[in-house]
Amino acid sequence: MTCREALRELLMLDADQDPYTELAAHLARCEQCRREEAKLRFAMMALRSPERRRTDDELTGRIMAAVLAEPAPGEPGTERGPMPLRNWLAAGVLILAGILGLQYSDSFEWVRLAFGEAIDLAMGLILGVFLTTYLCLLVGSNLKRVQRLFRPH
Amino acid sequence: MSQDDDVADVKRVLAGDTAAFAGIVRRHQGVLLAFGRRFFPNGADVEDFVQEVFLQAYRRLATFRGEGRLRSWLLGIAYNHAVRIRRSRVEYALPDETAVEDHTADPERTVLRREACRTVVRAMRRLPQRLAACLDLYFFFGMTYDEISRATGHPVNTVRSHIRRAKQRLRDALSDDLLEGCYDLS
């Protein structure tokens, strides 16, 4: 390795990265490159500000108060905020409107003609599964609210 | 400041000991306050920013796998949060020389620090703000190329080449005499 190559490699080294074997071997025998390495290392060390180690107990207290008001990490709704209740209600209204609308629609007439009256039972089952899933998701995603609702005073 | 302490505290918090998060806050609030000052001139805004970063970190703590440094992970959250809230009016404040002043250091080291800071800031001024932030994260906050790339979304080779050029300038700007006054270079 030449001094020119060594300097190029020194400039490419990552933060806090030690020189790899070939570069370290060159540095061991070349005083000029060793000085270059030390120069860069010390210059970068000088840039790390010591004031960052300061702590403010008041700020720590404020942050911890906010943290303690949060659900524990990993609980549902901590990764991103829970879906607002308003959105759940809007989705529920849309589903209800869809179910009621079906009664007045002739869209499924051809299905009924093809499969007979038995399609009503199948449709009822599908709607039942759909509604149950919606309610499970609604309650599951708002467990804390539901708990508060049924908590004895 | 130890990575082992960070990993231990993260495990304790995830196991339900929320109070252990205070250790993380104490160890890393300084670096986040310094970083927040790059985006917000007002001290109260900086503290609100730091609080929000810690809250986001707490919510996402389960996604920290302990492979990298917690400090870099927090700085990544801080960078993205700052960019998101300042999107319409990004004004990245360059670090000033007094911000890296160590009052306990001898005068020669203070001169070295100032000169190094001035050189890096000059290199940052030549870059668009988001790339300037990469230099800042590397030189002043000690993040690695990969960590900066992950946090900012810039390709790692772009990050590396800009930092290499800044290092070259740093090397050219600092005289051997100045460094010899502070450290034993041999």
Interface residues (C-beta under 8 A of the other chain):
Chain A: L11 M12 D14 A15 D16 Q17 E31 R34 R35 E36 A38 K39 L40 F42 A43 M44 A46 L47 R48 S49 P50 E51 R52 R53 R54 T55 D56 L59 T60 R62 I63 M64 A66 V67 L68 E70 A72 P73 G74 T78 E79 R80
Chain B: M1 V13 L14 G16 T18 A19 F21 A22 V25 R26 Q29 G30 V31 L33 A34 E47 V50 Q51 F54 L55 Y58 R59 R60 L61 A62 T63 A99 V100 E101 D102 T104 R109 L112 R113 A116 C117 V120 Y138 F139 F140 F141 G142 M143 T144 Y145 D146 R160 R164 K167 Q168 L170 R171 L174 D176 L179 C182 Y183 L185 S186
